[in-house]
Amino acid sequence: MQLEDEGGHISKEDKQQGIFLFPDHEELMITRVEQGQGRKRGRYTIHFGPYSLSILEDVMIKFNMFKGTTFVKKELEEIVLADEKQQAYVQALRYLGRKPRTRQEIEQRLTQKEMGQAVIAEVLDRLEREQLVDDDLYARQWARQRITSQRKGKMWVRQELRQKGISKASIGEALDEVSDQEEWESALIVGRKKWNQVRGDIMEKKRKTYPFLMRRGYSGDMTRRVVNHLTMAEQDGASDDEELSLWDE
């Protein structure tokens, strides 16, 4: 019976259908073990005479699924569940290998792969125990990088983290770790760049710079401070190195 798709993934429905075909009250002996080819090389097809299942290598070894070993259907059902858990774990690791992810992002990915919700929850808990998923750390790193390097305001970052499933408390703590001074400096850098790009008088520069900063997620108060500072600097003819004043001034 063919249970795998082209990517080596086995749907929950196909697994259930496959094990459903096995007889209920017979001992089933493994008659042949075949290793998959290409992308399926990490999976093995376990034959029980006319019946067969596809199992990950780790699961096969764990349950001693070699030629001559016998099982009953109930044991095979447990093995199929263990295989689904391990498959979900491997999928999650592959997804994490590209870049850090939040718990919600991994949950959505595994749901797309048709993994069961109970299996997904167990895999997510395992990843957290192994410190491979840490929403608090993710939020802190994301907030600092977006504010200080990408020049986004805290309002923008707050919305991004909400969309990634980070809790309100974790978002608040992450944003608190980035000082008002750091956000101010980033806002001033990106605000000055926009200010200098605008042709026209001071009123025109203010008219273009203010909404630009608001769209980047800076608060109204932060935006007013930056625009007022740039206005005063231009009026007074202040040099660039005098512009980076402290937030508390």
Secondary structure as GFF3:
##gff-version 3
##sequence-region A 1 249
A	DSSP	alpha_helix	12	20	.	.	.	ID=ss1
A	DSSP	beta_strand	28	29	.	.	.	ID=ss2
A	DSSP	beta_strand	32	35	.	.	.	ID=ss3
A	DSSP	three_ten_helix	38	40	.	.	.	ID=ss4
A	DSSP	beta_strand	43	48	.	.	.	ID=ss5
A	DSSP	beta_strand	51	56	.	.	.	ID=ss6
A	DSSP	alpha_helix	57	62	.	.	.	ID=ss7
A	DSSP	beta_strand	70	71	.	.	.	ID=ss8
A	DSSP	alpha_helix	73	96	.	.	.	ID=ss9
A	DSSP	alpha_helix	103	112	.	.	.	ID=ss10
A	DSSP	alpha_helix	117	129	.	.	.	ID=ss11
A	DSSP	alpha_helix	135	148	.	.	.	ID=ss12
A	DSSP	alpha_helix	154	163	.	.	.	ID=ss13
A	DSSP	alpha_helix	168	176	.	.	.	ID=ss14
A	DSSP	alpha_helix	180	197	.	.	.	ID=ss15
A	DSSP	alpha_helix	202	215	.	.	.	ID=ss16
A	DSSP	alpha_helix	220	236	.	.	.	ID=ss17
A	DSSP	alpha_helix	240	243	.	.	.	ID=ss18
###
